[in-house]
Amino acid sequence: MDGATTSAPATRLTVFPFGISRVRLEQAIREAGFPVLVATDLGEADALLTLRTYYRRRPETLREAETRGIPIYVLKNSSTPQIQQSLAGL
């Protein structure tokens, strides 16, 4: 062997949007080229993205995500740059 290492292919992360426009999330993913899929059901999600206003209200979906151990990422607003910044941190 020549000592070169091979990296594993990037794993696709599945994100469930709660209170965030699915269209805007998909656009942010496409523009940034992130290996992220948008979940249609909380059960298939690796992470949940929501807005601060929804997080403060603590709706059932967020409580369920916490119970399941799904990380919740809270955004200040649903602008494309804000979504991309959050996804980059994932």
Buried (B, 14 or more C-beta within 10 A) or exposed (E): EEEEEEEEEEEEBBBBBBBBEEEBBBBBBEEBEBEBBBBEEBEEBBBBBBBEEBBEEEEEBBEEBEEEEBEBBBBEEBEBEBBBEBBEEE
